[in-house]
Amino acid sequence: MFVQSEEFIAAHGGKLGDISIYGQESNYTTWRLAKMNLAIRGIEAQIAHGDTFHNDGYPDVKADYILANPPFNVSDWRGELLRGDKRWQYGVPPAGNANFAWVQHIVHHLAPTGSAGFVLANGSMSSNQSGEGEIRRNLIEADIVDCMVALPGQLFYSTQIPACLWFLARNRKNHRFRDRRGQLLFIDARKLGVMADRTHRELTDEDIARIAKTYHAWRGEKDAGEYADVPGFCKSATLDDIRKHGHVLTPGRYVGAEAAEKDDESFEEKMQRLTATLGEQRDEAAKLDAAIAANLTELGYGV
């Protein structure tokens, strides 16, 4: 993600070094690989080694942008040792699942006008177990959640758990884009993507562009075009809409069904056409039955 961030900046007229990179990794081998990967690309970064929850490498950092793909549904994160942690501003996350510990860790490190995008398991959008629903409600009521994207299945090599994207914004009236307070964008991308092989799906460049352009237009970015709800794909919902759904953030609840294709054929014409087709298929079936019976008789198995 750090490499892609630098490439994104370069593609949009920036230059290497326009951002300062901070990261943390608990696995020693992965940490070394990350540092090497950045070094061979000439990207300067501060990557701490250690447990993010129990030994935060950058306790005072407030970031303008945060990207993360934390492990899903971690149950052994020793959350019982952190019950009074200052990061749990919206509620104490359950010791048996770290999903909302990750969310609140990310929120804690956002600058006053910072934004974040990260991947989580689908359960984070609707779970009410062990206080998770209350934490999600508090995040929504604090007007921090900006956009939710439901992803198609089979995107990851390492897990078959369905995933979603969360986009957060600390200040949704920061004048960089339009005032989005009291609104939340839902995108249902579950039908997008193509199967790269029998078990793995990939989002095409066109799919990614469609999702991104929808979010950019809704956010009111310059030259992004006008946003419009698309049944079955995207919906701009109000805080009242979300309250009616018990603060559940599953996009499928909001985007509705795809619009049916317009059919200009009259009922009478359609029935005549379908009846004629059915008759042709019955005649063809009778011919096939006769041919099969004849072949069986020739083989000595006539009925």
WOCOR-V8689 format. One record per pair of residues at least 4 apart in sequence whose C-alpha atoms are under 8 Angstrom apart, sorted by sequence separation. I is the first residue (numbers start at 1). GAP is how many residues later the second one is. D is the distance in Angstrom with one decimal. If there is no record, write none. Layout:
i={I/I}
gap={GAP/GAP}
d={D/D}
//
This chain:
i={1/2/3/4/5/6/7/8/9/10/14/26/27/28/29/30/31/32/33/34/35/36/37/38/39/51/52/78/79/84/88/93/94/98/99/100/101/102/103/104/105/106/110/111/120/122/123/128/129/131/132/133/134/135/136/137/138/139/140/156/173/175/180/195/196/197/203/204/205/206/207/208/209/210/211/212/213/214/215/216/217/220/229/230/231/237/238/239/240/241/242/243/249/250/251/252/265/266/267/268/269/270/271/272/273/274/275/276/277/278/279/280/281/282/283/284/285/286/287/288/289/290/291/292/293/294/295/296/297/298/9/10/25/26/38/39/50/51/52/88/93/110/127/128/139/140/154/155/173/174/195/196/203/216/229/230/237/242/265/296/297/9/10/25/38/50/93/110/127/128/139/154/172/173/195/196/220/229/242/296/297/9/24/38/50/93/126/153/154/172/173/194/195/217/229/242/49/84/93/124/153/154/172/173/193/194/216/217/218/294/6/9/48/83/92/153/172/193/194/217/218/293/6/35/106/152/153/193/194/217/218/293/6/125/151/152/192/193/213/35/151/6/34/88/150/151/214/79/90/150/151/193/79/80/89/149/150/192/31/79/88/148/149/31/78/79/87/88/148/149/234/237/31/77/87/148/218/2/76/77/79/147/148/235/75/76/77/146/147/214/232/235/28/75/76/77/87/99/145/146/147/234/23/25/27/74/75/99/145/146/189/233/21/22/23/24/25/26/27/74/75/145/146/232/233/20/21/22/23/24/25/26/53/73/74/100/144/145/187/231/232/20/21/22/23/24/25/26/73/74/99/144/230/231/232/233/17/21/22/24/25/26/72/73/144/146/229/231/232/16/17/24/25/72/144/231/232/24/54/122/144/230/231/143/185/70/100/24/185/146/3/100/2/94/148/93/94/146/147/148/149/150/151/152/153/93/94/143/146/147/148/149/150/151/152/92/93/122/143/145/146/147/148/149/150/151/152/180/3/66/91/121/122/147/149/150/152/121/122/152/178/93/121/122/177/178/91/92/120/121/157/177/178/66/91/119/120/156/177/188/189/65/90/119/120/154/155/156/176/188/62/63/64/119/120/154/155/187/188/62/63/64/91/118/119/154/155/187/61/62/63/70/72/73/90/117/118/153/186/187/60/62/64/65/66/67/68/69/70/71/72/90/117/118/152/185/186/59/64/65/66/67/68/69/70/116/117/185/186/63/64/65/66/67/68/69/116/117/185/186/53/66/115/116/184/185/115/116/183/184/115/183/184/114/115/183/184/113/114/182/183/113/114/182/112/113/111/112/110/113/107/188/186/187/188/186/1/188/147/186/187/186/141/140/150/148/150/148/149/148/140/137/136/133/126/126/125/126/125/126/125}
gap={4/4/4/4/4/4/4/4/4/4/4/4/4/4/4/4/4/4/4/4/4/4/4/4/4/4/4/4/4/4/4/4/4/4/4/4/4/4/4/4/4/4/4/4/4/4/4/4/4/4/4/4/4/4/4/4/4/4/4/4/4/4/4/4/4/4/4/4/4/4/4/4/4/4/4/4/4/4/4/4/4/4/4/4/4/4/4/4/4/4/4/4/4/4/4/4/4/4/4/4/4/4/4/4/4/4/4/4/4/4/4/4/4/4/4/4/4/4/4/4/4/4/4/4/4/4/4/4/4/4/5/5/5/5/5/5/5/5/5/5/5/5/5/5/5/5/5/5/5/5/5/5/5/5/5/5/5/5/5/5/5/6/6/6/6/6/6/6/6/6/6/6/6/6/6/6/6/6/6/6/6/7/7/7/7/7/7/7/7/7/7/7/7/7/7/7/8/8/8/8/8/8/8/8/8/8/8/8/8/8/9/9/9/9/9/9/9/9/9/9/9/9/10/10/10/10/10/10/10/10/10/10/11/11/11/11/11/11/11/12/12/13/13/13/13/13/13/14/14/14/14/14/15/15/15/15/15/15/16/16/16/16/16/17/17/17/17/17/17/17/17/17/18/18/18/18/18/19/19/19/19/19/19/19/20/20/20/20/20/20/20/20/21/21/21/21/21/21/21/21/21/21/22/22/22/22/22/22/22/22/22/22/23/23/23/23/23/23/23/23/23/23/23/23/23/24/24/24/24/24/24/24/24/24/24/24/24/24/24/24/24/25/25/25/25/25/25/25/25/25/25/25/25/25/25/25/26/26/26/26/26/26/26/26/26/26/26/26/26/27/27/27/27/27/27/27/27/28/28/28/28/28/28/29/30/32/32/33/33/34/35/35/36/36/36/37/37/37/37/37/37/37/37/37/37/38/38/38/38/38/38/38/38/38/38/39/39/39/39/39/39/39/39/39/39/39/39/39/40/40/40/40/40/40/40/40/40/41/41/41/41/42/42/42/42/42/43/43/43/43/43/43/43/44/44/44/44/44/44/44/44/45/45/45/45/45/45/45/45/45/46/46/46/46/46/46/46/46/46/47/47/47/47/47/47/47/47/47/48/48/48/48/48/48/48/48/48/48/48/48/49/49/49/49/49/49/49/49/49/49/49/49/49/49/49/49/49/50/50/50/50/50/50/50/50/50/50/50/50/51/51/51/51/51/51/51/51/51/51/51/52/52/52/52/52/52/53/53/53/53/54/54/54/55/55/55/55/56/56/56/56/57/57/57/58/58/59/59/60/61/63/63/64/64/64/65/66/67/68/68/68/69/98/99/100/101/101/102/102/103/107/110/111/114/121/122/123/123/124/124/125}
d={6.0/6.5/6.3/6.0/6.3/6.2/6.0/6.3/6.5/4.7/6.8/8.0/6.0/6.3/6.3/6.1/6.3/6.2/5.9/6.3/6.0/6.2/6.7/6.3/5.8/5.2/4.7/7.6/6.8/7.6/5.4/7.4/7.0/6.3/6.6/6.1/6.0/6.2/6.3/5.9/6.5/6.5/5.1/8.0/6.7/7.6/5.4/5.2/6.8/6.5/6.2/6.1/6.2/6.3/6.2/6.1/6.0/6.6/6.1/6.7/7.4/7.1/7.6/7.5/5.6/7.2/5.8/6.4/6.1/6.1/6.4/6.1/5.8/6.1/6.4/6.1/5.9/6.2/6.0/6.3/5.9/7.1/7.8/5.2/7.4/6.0/6.6/6.2/6.3/6.8/6.6/5.2/7.9/7.6/6.2/6.5/6.5/6.1/6.1/6.3/6.2/6.0/5.9/6.1/6.2/6.1/6.2/6.4/6.2/6.2/6.3/6.2/6.1/6.2/6.4/6.3/6.1/6.2/6.2/6.1/6.1/6.1/6.2/6.2/6.2/6.2/6.3/6.3/5.1/7.4/5.0/5.2/7.1/7.1/5.1/7.0/6.2/6.7/6.9/7.3/6.8/6.8/6.2/4.1/6.0/5.8/7.9/7.8/6.7/7.5/5.9/5.4/6.5/5.5/5.5/6.7/7.1/5.1/6.3/4.9/3.8/6.5/6.9/5.4/7.0/7.4/7.9/7.6/5.9/7.3/6.7/5.8/7.9/4.4/4.2/6.2/7.9/4.9/6.8/5.3/7.3/7.7/7.8/7.4/7.1/5.7/7.1/7.1/8.0/5.9/6.4/5.5/6.2/4.8/6.6/7.5/7.5/7.9/5.5/7.8/7.6/7.4/5.5/6.7/6.2/5.5/5.9/5.5/7.4/7.6/7.8/7.8/5.7/6.4/7.9/5.3/5.8/5.2/6.4/5.7/5.1/6.7/6.3/7.9/7.5/7.3/7.4/4.1/7.2/5.0/7.9/7.5/8.0/8.0/7.3/7.7/6.7/5.9/6.5/6.9/5.9/8.0/8.0/7.4/6.9/5.2/6.7/7.6/7.4/4.6/7.3/6.7/7.0/5.4/7.3/5.6/6.6/6.4/7.5/4.4/6.1/7.2/4.9/7.9/6.5/7.6/6.1/7.7/5.8/6.7/7.9/7.3/6.5/7.3/5.9/5.1/7.9/7.4/7.7/7.9/7.6/6.3/6.4/6.3/6.8/6.9/7.8/7.9/5.0/8.0/7.7/5.0/7.0/4.4/7.8/6.7/5.8/7.1/7.5/5.5/7.0/5.3/7.8/7.3/7.6/7.2/4.7/8.0/6.3/5.1/7.7/5.9/7.2/6.0/6.3/5.2/6.5/5.6/7.6/5.2/6.5/4.6/6.0/5.1/7.9/7.7/4.8/4.9/4.6/4.5/5.2/4.4/7.9/5.1/5.2/7.6/5.5/6.4/7.5/5.6/5.1/6.8/6.1/5.8/6.2/5.7/6.0/5.0/5.9/7.2/6.8/5.4/7.4/5.6/4.4/7.3/7.3/8.0/7.9/6.7/7.0/7.2/7.8/5.8/5.5/7.9/8.0/5.6/4.1/7.3/7.4/7.9/7.3/6.6/7.4/4.8/7.4/6.6/7.9/7.7/7.6/7.7/6.0/7.8/7.5/7.2/7.0/6.8/7.5/8.0/7.0/7.4/7.9/5.7/7.8/7.8/7.0/7.5/5.6/6.4/6.1/6.4/7.1/6.2/7.1/7.1/7.3/6.5/5.2/4.6/5.0/4.7/5.0/5.2/3.8/7.7/6.7/7.9/6.6/6.9/6.5/5.9/6.2/5.8/5.5/4.9/6.2/7.2/7.8/7.2/7.7/6.7/5.7/7.7/6.7/6.0/6.6/6.0/4.8/7.2/6.2/7.7/4.4/5.6/6.0/5.2/7.2/7.7/5.6/6.1/7.0/5.3/7.7/7.4/5.2/6.7/5.6/7.1/5.7/7.0/6.7/7.2/5.4/5.8/6.4/6.5/5.9/8.0/8.0/4.9/7.9/6.0/6.2/4.7/7.4/5.1/5.0/5.6/6.2/4.7/4.9/5.4/7.9/5.7/6.4/5.3/6.0/4.4/6.1/5.0/5.1/7.8/6.2/7.1/5.7/6.9/5.5/7.3/5.4/6.7/7.8/4.5/6.8/5.7/6.6/6.0/6.8/5.6/7.0/7.9/5.7/6.5/5.6/6.8/7.9/7.2/5.3/8.0/4.1/5.2/4.5/5.2/4.7/5.1/7.1/7.9/4.5/5.9/6.3/6.3/6.2/5.5/6.4/5.5/6.6/7.2/5.6/6.5/4.6/7.4/7.9/7.9/7.3/5.0/5.8/6.2/5.4/6.5/6.6/5.4/4.3/5.6/6.3/6.1/6.2/4.5/7.3/7.1/5.6/5.8/5.8/5.4/7.3/5.2/5.8/5.1/7.4/6.6/7.0/6.7/7.8/5.5/8.0/5.9/6.2/5.0/7.2/7.1/7.7/7.0/7.3/6.9/7.8/8.0/7.3/7.1/6.3/7.7/6.8/6.8/7.4/5.6/7.1/7.6/7.9/4.9/5.9/6.3/4.8/6.6/5.5}
//
